[in-house]
């Protein structure tokens, strides 16, 4: 059986890559939703199969200054389906 070695014929491509930077720390979060004081519009569609209506209702009740808009005749993307 013959063993073929290619390592010496071609340079390792990893040798030409720049050094890898360590990951940056995650961006700070705003904290729990109840701490968000800005006026917020929570939009959802009654027929949404991705995010249940109950989740949007819970979020709007959790936010301090939120209004809930439940749209009809759209699915998951109300800004495109019910402009």
C-alpha positions in Angstrom: 0.0 0.0 0.0 1.3 3.4 -0.9 0.8 6.4 1.4 0.6 9.8 -0.4 1.5 12.9 1.7 0.3 16.2 0.3 1.2 18.4 3.3 4.5 19.5 2.0 3.1 20.2 -1.5 0.6 22.9 -0.5 0.8 25.5 2.3 -1.8 25.3 5.0 -4.6 27.9 4.2 -5.0 28.6 7.9 -1.5 30.1 7.9 -2.7 33.0 5.8 -5.8 33.9 7.9 -5.6 36.9 10.2 -5.6 36.2 13.9 -9.1 35.7 15.5 -10.3 38.5 17.7 -11.9 37.5 21.0 -15.7 38.0 21.0 -16.9 41.4 22.1 -19.0 41.5 25.3 -22.8 41.5 24.8 -24.6 44.8 24.6 -26.3 45.9 27.8 -30.0 45.1 27.9 -32.7 47.5 29.0 -33.6 45.2 31.9 -37.0 43.8 32.6 -39.8 45.1 30.3 -41.6 46.8 33.2 -38.6 49.2 33.5 -39.2 50.5 29.9 -41.0 53.8 30.4 -41.2 55.0 26.8 -44.6 54.9 24.9 -44.7 51.6 23.1 -47.1 50.2 20.5 -47.4 46.5 20.6 -48.8 45.3 17.3 -50.1 41.8 16.7 -52.4 39.9 14.4 -55.3 37.9 15.7 -54.4 35.0 13.4 -50.6 35.0 14.1 -49.3 31.4 14.3 -45.8 32.4 15.4 -46.5 34.6 18.4 -49.7 33.9 20.2 -52.1 36.8 20.9 -51.8 36.0 24.6 -48.0 36.8 24.4 -48.7 40.3 23.0 -51.4 40.9 25.6 -49.0 39.9 28.4 -46.2 42.1 27.0 -48.5 45.1 26.7 -49.6 44.7 30.3 -46.0 44.3 31.4 -44.7 47.4 29.8 -45.4 50.6 31.8 -46.7 52.8 28.9 -47.9 50.5 26.2 -50.9 50.3 23.9 -52.0 47.1 22.2 -53.2 47.0 18.6 -54.7 43.7 17.5 -55.1 43.6 13.7 -57.5 41.5 11.7 -56.9 39.7 8.4 -53.2 39.3 8.7 -50.8 36.7 10.0 -47.3 37.3 11.5 -46.2 40.5 9.7 -48.8 43.2 10.3 -46.7 46.0 8.9 -46.7 44.3 5.5 -50.0 42.5 5.5 -52.2 45.3 7.0 -50.5 48.6 6.3 
